[in-house]
Structure formats: structure tokens, C-alpha cells
Amino acid sequence: MKVAKRLEGIGEYYFSQKLREIDELNKQGKQIINLGIGSPDLPPHPEVIKTLQEESEKKNVHAYQSYKGSPVLRQAMSEWYKTWYGVKLDPGSEVLPLIGSKEGIMHICMTYLDKGDEVLVPNPGYPTYRSAVQLSGGKCIDYDLKEKKNYEPDFDKLKKKKLKKVKLMFVNYPQMPTGQLPSKELFGKLVVFGKEHNILIVHDNPYSFILNDNPMSLLSVEGAKECVIELNSLSKSHNMAGWRVGMLCGAKERVDEVLRFKSNMDSGMFLPVQLAAAKALSLGKEWQDEVNAVYRERREKVFELLTLLNCSFSKQQAGLFVWARIPGKFKSGYELSDDPAAFLERRGKNM
Ligand SMILES: Cc1ncc(COP(=O)(O)O)c(C=O)c1O
């Protein structure tokens, strides 16, 4: 069967292919430690699991749920934003629970893009921005993130581009994969840029609690709701990647617009999952400290490994990944990641 044209140029997701290769190697008895995909391997807080168990046992929780999410979860999301980011969101109209931030990216593209509409996407950046834009008929306009510019958009360069057809801009800080943290100045400039050019800035914010003492929301900038939608997620911050809970935050109008699309796609999340997620969002700083202590220790190991592989990197990075420069002799990171053992062997022989 011939697949639809919209799938032309959309390959299988890189990690979906890579995980298959890893599976094969594990079957051969090799014990592969997977440092590739940002999927937390630790469980959520025991109280979160207990809530899911207790709620699932009730008789009246198994029906379809509201398309807008449970009021308990929306309230918890709104309080979480107030506590950690200092941002006020009306739980009734400015928060929309999602089945992960990834689904929000697709929903936003389907809600706002017509064929030929343009979208600014970061390079390097999370590959889903690009595929969601393409799947929804839009056109990606790359903007480069360079080390010498702190992996921030070069606004002077951007302003020289033709921006008339640009409707959306994806941004993500702490940035994946560079680990770059946001600054107040950067967030201020993004809001000014969005307003000046009538571009909806979509800030994808799933990493703000990982190895970062100062979580920030783009919505904390004065007047941001006029041109910003923010996506957030419990996947990384609460070790709940498989539970699929995220959120979209912004002005009531934006939430209503995205809900028009989303309510045609799914029928709400299992209520006990929503109530357990609300529990997770009420956890205090001790939880974040506990998670980060493990990541800090592991990151040191990754630094050691990268040093062994002759890679260079900055130690000032946040998020689940470590961004590093490969030694010049490799054509690409793929080459090094496919065969690091051969590299170490060659290096051993040379020494
Ligand atoms: C930048 C970025 N955004 C979104 C996601 C997806 O998050 P979720 O699990 O909430 O769909 C990821 C997952 O790796 C990510 O790296």
C-alpha cells in the first residue's frame, strides 16, 4: 500500500531504529548501557504509585474523562507553575493536560499550520519539531544555535530573514541537546521578537528541573501570554516518561484553539493517572534533590567516558544529556557511537 504523501521525507525515528539494534546486541548476550534516549530509569515517588493503585481500585474511575483533563490535575498544574516558576495560570482556562509534551508539539502544528506556513526550528534541536511541522504541511526554517552565541538564536540574523510566512517558532531551554540554560535576557528577547513579528513562540520546557537549580518559564516574562505557548512534562521531572503526562500552558484563547484539535484526537487520560500526576506535582524540593543527586553522580561518569573518547565538553550543562564535541578524525557522531570500542582499541594501539 502506498503511504500518504505527508509521510514522504519522514523516516523512522532515529531512536526507534537504534533501540532495535540495541535489542539485538542484548539478545547476543552483550549488556548495553543505553545512554541515548532521555528516558528516566528510576521510578516515580512511592506516593505517586500508591495514588495510582488506590484510585484504580475504585469503581467509578474507569469511564471516559473530560477532554480538558480533571479539575484536580489542572489545579495541581496551576499550583506547580506558581510555586516553581512564579507564573499565575487560571486552572480552568489556561492549562491543558496533555499525553506528554510530544503530543502537544503535533497538536500545535495541526492547530495553527496551513500548507506552506513556515516555522522556525532550532538546529540542533528535538527532531519531533521538524517532523510535526512537515506532517502538518508546514515548512521548517532552521535557525542555527552556535556555541559562540551560547546556543541562543541570533536575532539579528533572524530579523534579516523573510518572516512574513512564519507563524510559529519552537524554542527549548534548558536546550536539548546542548544543555544550554536560559537567561532572563534571552527570554525577554524572545517575547519581544514574537510580538514584533506576530509569531507564536512555542517554548518546550521538559528539562527545567534536571541538574538545574533555577527552573524558569518563558511565561514569567511580562506580557508573554500574548505570544507564547509553553509545553511542560512530568516525564523527566518526576520519572514518569511512560505514564505520558504533560501540559500546555498559555492564554485561554490558545488553550481553546488547541483543544479544538485535541478533542478530536483522544478522549482524555485515565483518571487515576491524572490523580497520581497531581500527587507528583505536589512533591517538594527534597524529591528534585534526590533525583538530581543520582544524575549528578552519573554525569561525572559520562564526563569520564567522554574524556576517554577524546571528546570535549562544557561542565555547565543542564538536562538529561551531555553535549560534547567528537574528535576531528570522526566524520560524525553516528560513526563514533556505532563503534566506540574500535576507537578505544585503536587509541590503545597508538599509545
Ligand atoms: C526537548 C524535548 N521535548 C519533548 C520531549 C517529549 O516529552 P514527553 O515525554 O513529555 O512527550 C522530549 C523527550 O525526549 C524532549 O527531549
The ligand as a Tripos MOL2 file, in Angstrom:
@<TRIPOS>MOLECULE
LIG
   16    16     1     0     0
SMALL
NO_CHARGES

@<TRIPOS>ATOM
      1 C1         13.0150   18.6000   24.0310 C.3       1 LIG1
      2 C2         12.0070   17.5360   24.2760 C.ar      1 LIG1
      3 N1         10.7050   17.8530   24.2210 N.ar      1 LIG1
      4 C3          9.7520   16.9290   24.4440 C.ar      1 LIG1
      5 C4         10.0890   15.6210   24.7370 C.ar      1 LIG1
      6 C5          8.9770   14.6320   24.9410 C.3       1 LIG1
      7 O1          8.4910   14.7160   26.2160 O.3       1 LIG1
      8 P1          7.1830   13.9110   26.6670 P.3       1 LIG1
      9 O2          7.6390   12.6300   27.2450 O.co2     1 LIG1
     10 O3          6.5220   14.8150   27.6420 O.co2     1 LIG1
     11 O4          6.3410   13.7040   25.4430 O.co2     1 LIG1
     12 C6         11.4150   15.2400   24.7960 C.ar      1 LIG1
     13 C7         11.7650   13.8400   25.0780 C.2       1 LIG1
     14 O5         12.8640   13.3870   24.9950 O.2       1 LIG1
     15 C8         12.4070   16.2210   24.5670 C.ar      1 LIG1
     16 O6         13.7040   15.9230   24.6010 O.3       1 LIG1
@<TRIPOS>BOND
     1     1     2 1
     2     2     3 ar
     3     2    15 ar
     4     3     4 ar
     5     4     5 ar
     6     5     6 1
     7     5    12 ar
     8     6     7 1
     9     7     8 1
    10     8     9 2
    11     8    10 1
    12     8    11 1
    13    12    13 1
    14    12    15 ar
    15    13    14 2
    16    15    16 1
@<TRIPOS>SUBSTRUCTURE
     1 LIG1         1 GROUP 0 **** ****
